[in-house]
């Protein structure tokens, strides 16, 4: 598929929604539904997949470099998490760059987190976890930090951070990965970062409110970091896990040999092992 910056982000979004591109065609769930809440710039849509009996919420942010992806393109993932944990999976349809650069996406995720926290009992219990993949893991981390810093809240009992990007100025593995087409290349990371944070230097992108790797991480919840060794973002998870634990938080690191970026979208043995590990982590952390 052509580069999104050459043909336009919306064209690539539409193609991915129709099953064209690197990832398998998204399968829509018959039981997932949309709902809307008030956001900072209008309504924010939430994709909701509930288990048979819910005990709380798994607040989810999808991946796609802050540019691509959608909340309804991983319904099966949401169902697996919901059915395995008893949490209602709620995925945020946040605004995307380059049309809506920072702070639009993080603002939408913050609004969703506040709303879920205020309405948690409507979902059958008080258990609350957060997570996401790639850029979604970045947004999940920012959301936790925003709730702590701006609202004095730390409602989450677990964070499931899957092949996340935590240094928008780029870690050594991101810089050195090169042009090998294993879903995410160095150039892709550069283009995504420039769309999300236009006009900023790499040093400016490392500000703690933008790159959670450099933030004060004290007082956060237990987290699981999942990463493959063939992922350009390998160092992001290695470094973030180390800083997470050094800050006094409980943290686990799951490294999958040979796995590329986005590997849980493909029907690999490692995918099933990772999803099992993720849901077991959530269950253990939530009790």
One Martini backbone bead per residue (centre of mass of N, CA, C, O) as a GRO file, in nm:
protein
  287
    1UNK     BB    1   0.099   0.034   0.017
    2UNK     BB    2   0.078   0.348   0.028
    3UNK     BB    3   0.172   0.623   0.159
    4UNK     BB    4  -0.007   0.840   0.350
    5UNK     BB    5   0.165   1.106   0.275
    6UNK     BB    6   0.101   1.073  -0.041
    7UNK     BB    7  -0.238   1.004  -0.042
    8UNK     BB    8  -0.359   1.016   0.233
    9UNK     BB    9  -0.505   0.923   0.521
   10UNK     BB   10  -0.801   0.856   0.436
   11UNK     BB   11  -0.737   0.647   0.219
   12UNK     BB   12  -0.604   0.444   0.416
   13UNK     BB   13  -0.835   0.411   0.609
   14UNK     BB   14  -1.036   0.298   0.403
   15UNK     BB   15  -0.868   0.055   0.317
   16UNK     BB   16  -0.846  -0.082   0.593
   17UNK     BB   17  -1.156  -0.112   0.639
   18UNK     BB   18  -1.146  -0.309   0.359
   19UNK     BB   19  -0.870  -0.498   0.382
   20UNK     BB   20  -0.634  -0.299   0.298
   21UNK     BB   21  -0.315  -0.416   0.372
   22UNK     BB   22  -0.132  -0.542   0.640
   23UNK     BB   23  -0.400  -0.607   0.766
   24UNK     BB   24  -0.656  -0.763   0.845
   25UNK     BB   25  -0.973  -0.775   0.814
   26UNK     BB   26  -1.218  -0.640   0.979
   27UNK     BB   27  -1.431  -0.771   1.235
   28UNK     BB   28  -1.753  -0.743   1.313
   29UNK     BB   29  -1.955  -0.713   1.580
   30UNK     BB   30  -2.280  -0.796   1.688
   31UNK     BB   31  -2.243  -0.672   1.999
   32UNK     BB   32  -2.130  -0.422   1.927
   33UNK     BB   33  -2.133  -0.069   2.022
   34UNK     BB   34  -2.242   0.258   2.013
   35UNK     BB   35  -2.137   0.561   2.179
   36UNK     BB   36  -2.192   0.887   2.338
   37UNK     BB   37  -1.998   1.168   2.440
   38UNK     BB   38  -1.875   1.434   2.589
   39UNK     BB   39  -1.641   1.663   2.462
   40UNK     BB   40  -1.406   1.916   2.387
   41UNK     BB   41  -1.524   1.895   2.051
   42UNK     BB   42  -1.766   1.722   2.118
   43UNK     BB   43  -1.827   1.420   2.026
   44UNK     BB   44  -1.754   1.090   2.161
   45UNK     BB   45  -1.680   0.780   2.055
   46UNK     BB   46  -1.783   0.448   2.163
   47UNK     BB   47  -1.669   0.116   2.183
   48UNK     BB   48  -1.884  -0.158   2.288
   49UNK     BB   49  -1.790  -0.461   2.479
   50UNK     BB   50  -1.973  -0.709   2.640
   51UNK     BB   51  -2.023  -0.925   2.868
   52UNK     BB   52  -2.241  -1.118   3.029
   53UNK     BB   53  -2.077  -1.015   3.297
   54UNK     BB   54  -2.011  -0.718   3.454
   55UNK     BB   55  -1.724  -0.547   3.658
   56UNK     BB   56  -1.644  -0.325   3.433
   57UNK     BB   57  -1.351  -0.159   3.278
   58UNK     BB   58  -1.187  -0.144   2.953
   59UNK     BB   59  -0.982   0.104   2.849
   60UNK     BB   60  -0.941   0.182   2.499
   61UNK     BB   61  -0.663   0.230   2.261
   62UNK     BB   62  -0.585   0.263   1.952
   63UNK     BB   63  -0.396   0.229   1.682
   64UNK     BB   64  -0.192   0.434   1.421
   65UNK     BB   65   0.001   0.687   1.486
   66UNK     BB   66  -0.242   0.905   1.525
   67UNK     BB   67  -0.376   0.848   1.213
   68UNK     BB   68  -0.482   0.564   1.233
   69UNK     BB   69  -0.755   0.394   1.274
   70UNK     BB   70  -1.014   0.230   1.488
   71UNK     BB   71  -1.254   0.126   1.722
   72UNK     BB   72  -1.384  -0.098   1.493
   73UNK     BB   73  -1.093  -0.278   1.421
   74UNK     BB   74  -1.108  -0.467   1.720
   75UNK     BB   75  -1.350  -0.647   1.818
   76UNK     BB   76  -1.220  -0.920   1.888
   77UNK     BB   77  -1.036  -0.813   2.108
   78UNK     BB   78  -1.259  -0.701   2.288
   79UNK     BB   79  -1.400  -0.972   2.334
   80UNK     BB   80  -1.169  -1.125   2.466
   81UNK     BB   81  -1.136  -0.939   2.706
   82UNK     BB   82  -1.424  -0.947   2.811
   83UNK     BB   83  -1.454  -1.264   2.841
   84UNK     BB   84  -1.179  -1.299   3.025
   85UNK     BB   85  -1.255  -1.051   3.258
   86UNK     BB   86  -1.547  -0.899   3.284
   87UNK     BB   87  -1.503  -0.656   3.095
   88UNK     BB   88  -1.589  -0.367   2.951
   89UNK     BB   89  -1.514  -0.270   2.636
   90UNK     BB   90  -1.373   0.067   2.576
   91UNK     BB   91  -1.337   0.242   2.275
   92UNK     BB   92  -1.169   0.519   2.143
   93UNK     BB   93  -1.274   0.778   1.909
   94UNK     BB   94  -1.030   0.954   1.831
   95UNK     BB   95  -0.866   1.204   1.713
   96UNK     BB   96  -0.680   1.267   1.410
   97UNK     BB   97  -0.405   1.280   1.245
   98UNK     BB   98  -0.345   1.580   1.081
   99UNK     BB   99  -0.621   1.722   1.134
  100UNK     BB  100  -0.571   1.636   1.461
  101UNK     BB  101  -0.360   1.735   1.656
  102UNK     BB  102  -0.211   1.814   1.910
  103UNK     BB  103  -0.448   1.751   2.176
  104UNK     BB  104  -0.695   1.587   2.073
  105UNK     BB  105  -0.661   1.286   2.146
  106UNK     BB  106  -0.594   1.316   2.451
  107UNK     BB  107  -0.853   1.471   2.520
  108UNK     BB  108  -1.052   1.243   2.451
  109UNK     BB  109  -0.933   1.032   2.649
  110UNK     BB  110  -0.974   1.194   2.903
  111UNK     BB  111  -1.281   1.221   2.881
  112UNK     BB  112  -1.338   0.917   2.884
  113UNK     BB  113  -1.212   0.856   3.161
  114UNK     BB  114  -1.392   1.041   3.328
  115UNK     BB  115  -1.660   0.915   3.246
  116UNK     BB  116  -1.608   0.627   3.336
  117UNK     BB  117  -1.550   0.694   3.633
  118UNK     BB  118  -1.843   0.823   3.680
  119UNK     BB  119  -1.988   0.534   3.536
  120UNK     BB  120  -1.893   0.251   3.645
  121UNK     BB  121  -2.162   0.128   3.768
  122UNK     BB  122  -2.301   0.088   3.482
  123UNK     BB  123  -2.081  -0.177   3.447
  124UNK     BB  124  -2.114  -0.370   3.725
  125UNK     BB  125  -1.871  -0.202   3.865
  126UNK     BB  126  -1.516  -0.101   3.977
  127UNK     BB  127  -1.347  -0.208   3.762
  128UNK     BB  128  -1.029  -0.060   3.630
  129UNK     BB  129  -0.884  -0.041   3.306
  130UNK     BB  130  -0.598   0.004   3.082
  131UNK     BB  131  -0.532   0.033   2.715
  132UNK     BB  132  -0.300  -0.049   2.434
  133UNK     BB  133  -0.171   0.011   2.101
  134UNK     BB  134   0.090   0.178   2.052
  135UNK     BB  135  -0.049   0.472   2.040
  136UNK     BB  136  -0.249   0.366   2.257
  137UNK     BB  137  -0.037   0.334   2.482
  138UNK     BB  138   0.038   0.628   2.490
  139UNK     BB  139  -0.249   0.732   2.562
  140UNK     BB  140  -0.276   0.573   2.822
  141UNK     BB  141  -0.040   0.704   2.969
  142UNK     BB  142  -0.135   0.997   2.945
  143UNK     BB  143  -0.403   0.958   3.092
  144UNK     BB  144  -0.290   0.886   3.366
  145UNK     BB  145  -0.126   1.149   3.402
  146UNK     BB  146  -0.361   1.349   3.374
  147UNK     BB  147  -0.536   1.248   3.609
  148UNK     BB  148  -0.322   1.303   3.823
  149UNK     BB  149  -0.241   1.608   3.760
  150UNK     BB  150  -0.543   1.745   3.702
  151UNK     BB  151  -0.745   1.544   3.910
  152UNK     BB  152  -0.636   1.344   4.135
  153UNK     BB  153  -0.630   1.062   3.971
  154UNK     BB  154  -0.624   0.680   4.025
  155UNK     BB  155  -0.842   0.441   3.897
  156UNK     BB  156  -0.641   0.237   3.805
  157UNK     BB  157  -0.540  -0.122   3.833
  158UNK     BB  158  -0.450  -0.141   3.519
  159UNK     BB  159  -0.191  -0.181   3.253
  160UNK     BB  160  -0.206  -0.245   2.890
  161UNK     BB  161   0.105  -0.230   2.712
  162UNK     BB  162   0.130  -0.249   2.355
  163UNK     BB  163   0.369  -0.169   2.162
  164UNK     BB  164   0.475   0.109   2.254
  165UNK     BB  165   0.499   0.469   2.249
  166UNK     BB  166   0.720   0.681   2.474
  167UNK     BB  167   0.918   0.824   2.249
  168UNK     BB  168   0.883   1.090   2.023
  169UNK     BB  169   1.209   1.119   1.975
  170UNK     BB  170   1.329   0.842   1.977
  171UNK     BB  171   1.469   0.555   2.005
  172UNK     BB  172   1.723   0.359   1.909
  173UNK     BB  173   1.548   0.141   1.764
  174UNK     BB  174   1.389   0.343   1.587
  175UNK     BB  175   1.637   0.470   1.441
  176UNK     BB  176   1.777   0.175   1.348
  177UNK     BB  177   1.577  -0.004   1.180
  178UNK     BB  178   1.470   0.117   0.910
  179UNK     BB  179   1.326  -0.036   0.592
  180UNK     BB  180   1.192  -0.271   0.701
  181UNK     BB  181   0.881  -0.447   0.628
  182UNK     BB  182   0.755  -0.456   0.965
  183UNK     BB  183   0.506  -0.237   0.950
  184UNK     BB  184   0.752  -0.064   1.105
  185UNK     BB  185   0.938   0.216   1.037
  186UNK     BB  186   1.129   0.481   1.074
  187UNK     BB  187   0.971   0.668   0.879
  188UNK     BB  188   0.696   0.626   1.005
  189UNK     BB  189   0.762   0.749   1.280
  190UNK     BB  190   0.831   1.028   1.178
  191UNK     BB  191   0.557   1.092   1.037
  192UNK     BB  192   0.375   1.054   1.278
  193UNK     BB  193   0.512   1.262   1.466
  194UNK     BB  194   0.472   1.512   1.275
  195UNK     BB  195   0.159   1.497   1.273
  196UNK     BB  196   0.113   1.516   1.586
  197UNK     BB  197   0.394   1.721   1.609
  198UNK     BB  198   0.412   1.993   1.461
  199UNK     BB  199   0.732   2.160   1.457
  200UNK     BB  200   0.894   1.962   1.630
  201UNK     BB  201   1.147   1.856   1.788
  202UNK     BB  202   1.287   1.595   1.937
  203UNK     BB  203   1.329   1.738   2.206
  204UNK     BB  204   1.036   1.848   2.231
  205UNK     BB  205   0.901   1.556   2.221
  206UNK     BB  206   1.030   1.492   2.526
  207UNK     BB  207   0.824   1.597   2.681
  208UNK     BB  208   0.646   1.472   2.944
  209UNK     BB  209   0.352   1.544   2.812
  210UNK     BB  210   0.436   1.357   2.549
  211UNK     BB  211   0.667   1.167   2.688
  212UNK     BB  212   0.637   0.927   2.931
  213UNK     BB  213   0.935   0.841   2.978
  214UNK     BB  214   0.986   1.152   3.120
  215UNK     BB  215   0.806   1.110   3.348
  216UNK     BB  216   0.639   1.098   3.639
  217UNK     BB  217   0.573   0.753   3.768
  218UNK     BB  218   0.451   0.785   4.029
  219UNK     BB  219   0.164   0.619   4.144
  220UNK     BB  220   0.103   0.374   3.970
  221UNK     BB  221   0.001   0.104   3.815
  222UNK     BB  222  -0.001  -0.190   3.711
  223UNK     BB  223   0.212  -0.328   3.440
  224UNK     BB  224   0.206  -0.439   3.096
  225UNK     BB  225   0.473  -0.515   2.871
  226UNK     BB  226   0.459  -0.555   2.514
  227UNK     BB  227   0.710  -0.722   2.297
  228UNK     BB  228   0.910  -0.740   2.012
  229UNK     BB  229   1.229  -0.798   1.866
  230UNK     BB  230   1.109  -0.682   1.564
  231UNK     BB  231   1.066  -0.398   1.690
  232UNK     BB  232   1.117  -0.062   1.671
  233UNK     BB  233   0.986  -0.033   1.986
  234UNK     BB  234   1.155  -0.190   2.194
  235UNK     BB  235   1.283   0.034   2.380
  236UNK     BB  236   1.026   0.156   2.491
  237UNK     BB  237   0.957  -0.089   2.675
  238UNK     BB  238   1.223  -0.128   2.822
  239UNK     BB  239   1.239   0.160   2.944
  240UNK     BB  240   0.955   0.188   3.070
  241UNK     BB  241   0.972  -0.048   3.260
  242UNK     BB  242   1.214   0.050   3.422
  243UNK     BB  243   1.084   0.320   3.517
  244UNK     BB  244   0.834   0.204   3.649
  245UNK     BB  245   0.982   0.036   3.866
  246UNK     BB  246   1.169   0.265   3.978
  247UNK     BB  247   0.900   0.427   4.080
  248UNK     BB  248   0.734   0.175   4.241
  249UNK     BB  249   0.603  -0.008   4.041
  250UNK     BB  250   0.432  -0.249   3.900
  251UNK     BB  251   0.604  -0.474   3.659
  252UNK     BB  252   0.582  -0.617   3.327
  253UNK     BB  253   0.774  -0.818   3.082
  254UNK     BB  254   0.698  -0.905   2.738
  255UNK     BB  255   0.897  -1.108   2.523
  256UNK     BB  256   0.886  -1.169   2.162
  257UNK     BB  257   1.041  -1.363   1.960
  258UNK     BB  258   1.030  -1.221   1.632
  259UNK     BB  259   0.832  -1.003   1.679
  260UNK     BB  260   0.633  -0.766   1.549
  261UNK     BB  261   0.461  -0.515   1.480
  262UNK     BB  262   0.133  -0.600   1.548
  263UNK     BB  263   0.113  -0.922   1.598
  264UNK     BB  264  -0.190  -0.955   1.724
  265UNK     BB  265  -0.329  -0.941   1.424
  266UNK     BB  266  -0.214  -1.229   1.397
  267UNK     BB  267  -0.225  -1.596   1.354
  268UNK     BB  268  -0.034  -1.663   1.607
  269UNK     BB  269   0.099  -1.818   1.871
  270UNK     BB  270   0.189  -1.551   2.009
  271UNK     BB  271  -0.084  -1.421   2.018
  272UNK     BB  272  -0.227  -1.622   2.209
  273UNK     BB  273  -0.020  -1.592   2.435
  274UNK     BB  274  -0.055  -1.288   2.479
  275UNK     BB  275  -0.358  -1.274   2.539
  276UNK     BB  276  -0.338  -1.454   2.785
  277UNK     BB  277  -0.144  -1.275   2.945
  278UNK     BB  278  -0.313  -1.019   2.952
  279UNK     BB  279  -0.568  -1.138   3.096
  280UNK     BB  280  -0.420  -1.249   3.343
  281UNK     BB  281  -0.314  -0.982   3.440
  282UNK     BB  282  -0.583  -0.840   3.482
  283UNK     BB  283  -0.701  -1.042   3.685
  284UNK     BB  284  -0.476  -1.017   3.898
  285UNK     BB  285  -0.494  -0.703   3.943
  286UNK     BB  286  -0.817  -0.703   4.008
  287UNK     BB  287  -0.919  -0.988   4.160
   0.00000   0.00000   0.00000
